[in-house]
Amino acid sequence: MGVTDKVWGALTSMIKLEDRVRSQSEAMKQQQAKIEQLTERVIRLETQLEMLMRAAEIKRLS
């Protein structure tokens, strides 16, 4: 294997690695968006639960 083949192999490996990194980066962005949506959903559910619990307590005290 000549020097040219080694250089070509290294360049090919770098291009493949860059493609994988970009793919992983996109996957991480999508996962982060899903996590943020779920966090927002949990916050809304917690708020509703607190409001219902307070309403039940007020009703019980009345």
C-alpha positions in Angstrom: 0.0 0.0 0.0 1.5 3.3 -1.0 1.5 6.6 0.7 -1.3 7.8 -1.6 -3.5 4.9 -0.6 -2.9 5.6 3.1 -3.7 9.3 2.7 -6.9 8.4 0.7 -7.9 6.0 3.4 -7.4 8.6 6.1 -9.4 11.1 4.2 -12.2 8.6 3.5 -12.3 7.7 7.2 -12.5 11.4 8.2 -15.4 12.0 5.8 -17.2 9.0 7.2 -16.5 10.2 10.8 -17.8 13.7 10.0 -21.0 12.2 8.6 -21.5 10.2 11.8 -20.9 13.2 13.9 -23.4 15.3 12.0 -26.0 12.4 12.2 -25.4 12.2 16.0 -25.7 15.9 16.4 -29.1 15.9 14.6 -30.3 13.0 16.7 -29.3 14.9 19.9 -31.1 18.0 18.8 -34.3 15.9 18.2 -34.0 14.2 21.6 -33.5 17.6 23.3 -36.6 18.9 21.7 -38.6 15.9 22.9 -37.2 16.3 26.4 -38.2 19.9 26.4 -41.8 19.1 25.2 -42.1 16.4 27.9 -40.9 18.8 30.6 -43.5 21.4 29.5 -46.1 18.7 29.7 -45.1 17.7 33.2 -45.2 21.3 34.4 -48.7 21.7 33.0 -49.8 18.4 34.7 -48.3 19.5 38.0 -50.1 22.8 37.9 -53.4 21.1 37.2 -52.9 18.7 40.0 -52.0 21.5 42.5 -55.1 23.5 41.4 -57.4 20.4 41.9 -55.8 19.6 45.3 -56.4 23.2 46.5 -59.9 23.2 45.1 -60.6 20.0 47.0 -59.1 21.3 50.2 -61.2 24.6 49.9 -64.3 22.5 49.2 -63.6 20.3 52.2 -63.1 23.2 54.5 -66.3 24.9 53.4 
